[in-house]
Amino acid sequence: MAVSARWWSLDGCLLLYWWRGLAGASLIARYHALHDDSSWGRKMAKYGDVALQAVRLAGEGVSPVEAWNLAAASMFPDQHAARVKGCPRSAFLGLCEEGYVEGIEAGKYTTSVSNKKYAIDLLKLLHEKPHLADLPRKQLWGIVVQGAPKQHNQQVEVVLALWRAGLLSI
């Protein structure tokens, strides 16, 4: 089995993943630079981390739904509302449902229509124009919702974290 290391930066975070074929990606080390003092910014980044941890858990045989729940409980142990927040969860599960997340088989994981659509639309946009991943999240969100006055609720954070980790494919 071939093993390769991948390094990348995610919002000032240096991450190292080892790709283990069908087993998925395992997080080996994570270092968060103290570049953002706002709790809003840290919480935003945390949903991306939840998605990455959920992929790791799913690669170990946990269902995507349970993987998200476990990862969210680990990230937000004292914040019930953050653990059960539907928008980032549905974005993640929608991508899994369609088979776009590496190492996770397509299946029925969510009843969401809109958050799943937002995540898939963003993935397709990034697939066509990868440089858009460098845009500010609000600007990316505006493109995805085509200017509609719809509030971003961490769906973009989930997709960007998985995209930058090389865990999404069409």
Secondary structure, 3 states (H helix, E strand, C coil): CCCEEEEEEECCEEEEEEECHHHCEEEEEEEECCCCCCHHHHHHHHHHHHHHHHHHHHHCCCCHHHHHHHHHHHHCCCCHHHHCCHHHHHHHHHHHHCCCECCCCCCCCCCCCHHHHHHHHHHHHHHHCHHHHHCCHHHHHHHHCCCCCCCCCCHHHHHHHHHHCCCECC
